Amino acid sequence: MNKKNPLLIAGAGGLLVLGFAAGAGAGATSGEPQTPTPAVTVTAEPKVRTEVKEKRVEVTPPSCRLALDQADRGFNTFADVMQALLDGDTSAAEAGNTKLNKLAPQYNAAKAECRGL
């Protein structure tokens, strides 16, 4: 009894025909090549970071400003002393040297306080 089930044969044949129909339907109907459908592209939104940076303002301590002021006066006085020596004016050079001797302790005290901070 080698009989095959007619429903099984009809079902298999139907699937085969359906498969060919689905494959043929996916192709172009006019004989022209069909352009592929583009894939869906998902673009993620960029993350926006908001950073607040603390701006630190450094203030020069008064003793350091005083030391800088004293140094400016000392350099200017020294330049005057050198110019007086070049000009041969010994009295102006001596006066400038006396002024430098008065500025030196003030500068050294302010400098030491500034460096000790």
C-alpha positions as a Markdown table, in Angstrom:
| # | Residue | x | y | z |
|---|---|---|---|---|
| 1 | Met | 0.0 | 0.0 | 0.0 |
| 2 | Asn | 2.0 | 2.7 | -1.4 |
| 3 | Lys | -0.7 | 5.3 | -1.5 |
| 4 | Lys | 0.1 | 8.8 | -0.8 |
| 5 | Asn | -2.2 | 11.2 | 0.9 |
| 6 | Pro | -3.8 | 13.5 | -1.7 |
| 7 | Leu | -4.2 | 16.3 | 0.8 |
| 8 | Leu | -0.5 | 16.2 | 1.6 |
| 9 | Ile | 0.5 | 16.4 | -2.1 |
| 10 | Ala | -2.0 | 19.2 | -2.8 |
| 11 | Gly | -0.8 | 21.2 | 0.3 |
| 12 | Ala | 2.9 | 20.8 | -0.7 |
| 13 | Gly | 2.1 | 21.8 | -4.3 |
| 14 | Gly | 0.2 | 24.8 | -3.0 |
| 15 | Leu | 3.1 | 25.9 | -0.9 |
| 16 | Leu | 5.4 | 25.6 | -3.8 |
| 17 | Val | 3.2 | 27.7 | -6.0 |
| 18 | Leu | 2.6 | 30.2 | -3.3 |
| 19 | Gly | 6.4 | 30.5 | -2.8 |
| 20 | Phe | 7.0 | 31.1 | -6.5 |
| 21 | Ala | 4.2 | 33.7 | -6.5 |
| 22 | Ala | 5.7 | 35.5 | -3.6 |
| 23 | Gly | 9.1 | 35.5 | -5.1 |
| 24 | Ala | 7.8 | 36.7 | -8.4 |
| 25 | Gly | 5.8 | 39.4 | -6.7 |
| 26 | Ala | 8.8 | 40.7 | -5.0 |
| 27 | Gly | 10.5 | 41.2 | -8.4 |
| 28 | Ala | 9.8 | 43.9 | -10.9 |
| 29 | Thr | 6.6 | 43.6 | -12.9 |
| 30 | Ser | 7.7 | 45.6 | -15.9 |
| 31 | Gly | 10.9 | 43.8 | -16.5 |
| 32 | Glu | 13.0 | 46.7 | -15.2 |
| 33 | Pro | 15.3 | 46.2 | -12.2 |
| 34 | Gln | 13.6 | 47.3 | -9.1 |
| 35 | Thr | 15.6 | 49.7 | -6.9 |
| 36 | Pro | 16.1 | 48.5 | -3.4 |
| 37 | Thr | 14.1 | 50.1 | -0.7 |
| 38 | Pro | 16.4 | 52.1 | 1.6 |
| 39 | Ala | 16.7 | 50.9 | 5.1 |
| 40 | Val | 15.4 | 53.0 | 7.9 |
| 41 | Thr | 18.1 | 55.1 | 9.5 |
| 42 | Val | 17.8 | 56.1 | 13.1 |
| 43 | Thr | 19.7 | 59.2 | 14.1 |
| 44 | Ala | 20.3 | 59.7 | 17.8 |
| 45 | Glu | 20.1 | 63.2 | 19.0 |
| 46 | Pro | 23.4 | 64.5 | 20.3 |
| 47 | Lys | 23.8 | 64.9 | 24.0 |
| 48 | Val | 24.2 | 68.4 | 25.0 |
| 49 | Arg | 26.3 | 69.0 | 28.1 |
| 50 | Thr | 26.1 | 72.2 | 30.0 |
| 51 | Glu | 29.0 | 72.8 | 32.1 |
| 52 | Val | 29.4 | 75.7 | 34.5 |
| 53 | Lys | 33.0 | 76.5 | 35.0 |
| 54 | Glu | 33.8 | 78.5 | 38.1 |
| 55 | Lys | 36.0 | 81.4 | 37.2 |
| 56 | Arg | 38.5 | 82.0 | 39.9 |
| 57 | Val | 39.9 | 85.5 | 40.1 |
| 58 | Glu | 43.1 | 85.7 | 42.0 |
| 59 | Val | 43.8 | 89.0 | 43.8 |
| 60 | Thr | 47.3 | 90.1 | 44.4 |
| 61 | Pro | 47.9 | 90.6 | 48.1 |
| 62 | Pro | 48.7 | 94.1 | 49.3 |
| 63 | Ser | 52.2 | 93.2 | 50.5 |
| 64 | Cys | 53.0 | 91.9 | 47.0 |
| 65 | Arg | 51.7 | 95.0 | 45.3 |
| 66 | Leu | 53.7 | 97.1 | 47.8 |
| 67 | Ala | 56.8 | 95.1 | 46.9 |
| 68 | Leu | 56.2 | 95.6 | 43.2 |
| 69 | Asp | 55.7 | 99.4 | 43.7 |
| 70 | Gln | 59.0 | 99.5 | 45.8 |
| 71 | Ala | 60.8 | 97.6 | 43.1 |
| 72 | Asp | 59.6 | 100.0 | 40.4 |
| 73 | Arg | 60.8 | 103.0 | 42.5 |
| 74 | Gly | 64.1 | 101.3 | 43.1 |
| 75 | Phe | 64.7 | 100.6 | 39.4 |
| 76 | Asn | 63.7 | 104.1 | 38.4 |
| 77 | Thr | 66.0 | 105.6 | 41.1 |
| 78 | Phe | 68.8 | 103.3 | 40.0 |
| 79 | Ala | 68.4 | 104.4 | 36.4 |
| 80 | Asp | 68.6 | 108.0 | 37.6 |
| 81 | Val | 71.8 | 107.2 | 39.6 |
| 82 | Met | 73.4 | 105.6 | 36.5 |
| 83 | Gln | 72.5 | 108.5 | 34.3 |
| 84 | Ala | 74.0 | 110.9 | 36.8 |
| 85 | Leu | 77.2 | 108.9 | 36.9 |
| 86 | Leu | 77.4 | 108.9 | 33.1 |
| 87 | Asp | 76.8 | 112.7 | 33.1 |
| 88 | Gly | 79.5 | 113.1 | 35.7 |
| 89 | Asp | 77.1 | 114.5 | 38.3 |
| 90 | Thr | 78.4 | 112.9 | 41.5 |
| 91 | Ser | 76.1 | 114.9 | 43.8 |
| 92 | Ala | 72.9 | 113.6 | 41.9 |
| 93 | Ala | 74.4 | 110.1 | 42.0 |
| 94 | Glu | 74.9 | 110.4 | 45.8 |
| 95 | Ala | 71.4 | 111.7 | 46.3 |
| 96 | Gly | 70.0 | 108.8 | 44.3 |
| 97 | Asn | 72.1 | 106.4 | 46.3 |
| 98 | Thr | 70.7 | 107.8 | 49.5 |
| 99 | Lys | 67.2 | 107.4 | 48.2 |
| 100 | Leu | 67.9 | 103.8 | 47.2 |
| 101 | Asn | 69.2 | 103.1 | 50.8 |
| 102 | Lys | 65.9 | 104.3 | 52.2 |
| 103 | Leu | 63.8 | 102.2 | 49.7 |
| 104 | Ala | 65.8 | 99.0 | 50.2 |
| 105 | Pro | 64.4 | 98.1 | 53.7 |
| 106 | Gln | 60.8 | 98.9 | 52.7 |
| 107 | Tyr | 61.2 | 96.8 | 49.6 |
| 108 | Asn | 62.8 | 93.9 | 51.5 |
| 109 | Ala | 60.1 | 93.9 | 54.2 |
| 110 | Ala | 57.3 | 93.9 | 51.6 |
| 111 | Lys | 59.1 | 91.2 | 49.5 |
| 112 | Ala | 59.5 | 88.9 | 52.5 |
| 113 | Glu | 55.9 | 89.3 | 53.5 |
| 114 | Cys | 54.8 | 88.6 | 49.9 |
| 115 | Arg | 56.9 | 85.5 | 49.6 |
| 116 | Gly | 55.7 | 84.2 | 53.0 |
| 117 | Leu | 52.1 | 83.9 | 51.8 |
